[in-house]
Amino acid sequence: MFGPKIRNVFKSRWHALFWSASMLLTAYCSVPSPGEGGDANDAAQLAGTLAAHADKQPPAHRNPWALDKPAN
C-alpha cells in the first residue's frame, strides 16, 4: 500500500523506531485540538439535543439469545 513493506520495517531497530515515530506524528497531526473547528452555536445545539433526550429512559436490555417465554 503506502510506504515501506511491513517486513522491511522491522529489519532493524532504527527502521522500527522511525516507522513508529511517523505513525505517532501522523496521529498527532490528524487530531484537531479541542478549541478548533467548533463554534458556540454547535455546542448550544448539542446541549439542546442532549437536554431533550435526557428524560427518556433507554429500553431495557433484552438478551437476543434468550428463548422467548410464552405469555400466560
Residue pairs with C-beta under 8 A, 6 or more apart in sequence:
3 19
4 15
4 19
8 15
9 15
9 16
9 19
10 16
